[in-house]
Amino acid sequence: MRRILPSRRARGLVVTLLGVACAACATTRYTQSAVVTAPTDDANTIASIEVERVKLRIEPLDRALDGEMIPPLKLRIVFDVREIGYSFDPGQVVLRGPDGREWRANGGGYQPLFPNAAVYVGFDAVVEPEVPFDLVLAGLARGQKRLETVKLRLVRRQGRSFDRQYWLELIGILLEAASGT
């Protein structure tokens, strides 16, 4: 049996309805710290770097809705180690403000790393909008050898998130109707 595709007009109508549905989605504006001196993902929040054959993903966890108080900086660092013998001391990570003031991350002492190990580091400091901070990433070691220290720049960025997931269902229904199934 031959399947008949919808007409060009019907496909155009579906595309128009999809555009209107997406534009009508409720969104929320927020701010969040972002590493700006390393490659980031599409949302410009998660940075990826490599330090002497160890890949790291750094994800800021200080998202605040517009108008809400900004929380102190907290980071999730995921390590992609391919060999045994690596360790990390989160207490050696330093946040440096534009005035030179420094905050040390919580925790301390070297912990062994395994593939996809996640370490959370927090500071008693808030990254304010339009105020750049330096993140000094130290404390990574292989055996007794300390690996290089990496200095990254953090700034606070604005973003927008979609709140209404039911619009995805509407898009699915419209696509199904357009295909005639």
Secondary structure, DSSP 4 states (H G I P E B T S, - for coil): -PPPPPPHHHHHHHHHHHHHHHHTS-EEEEEEEEE-SS-B-TTS--EEEEETTEEEEEEE---EETTSPPPPPEEEEEEE-SSS-EEE-GGG-EEE-TTS-EEEPS--S-EE--TTEEEEEE-S----TT--EEEEE--EEETTEEPPPEEEEEEEEEEEEE--THHHHHHHHHHHHHHT-
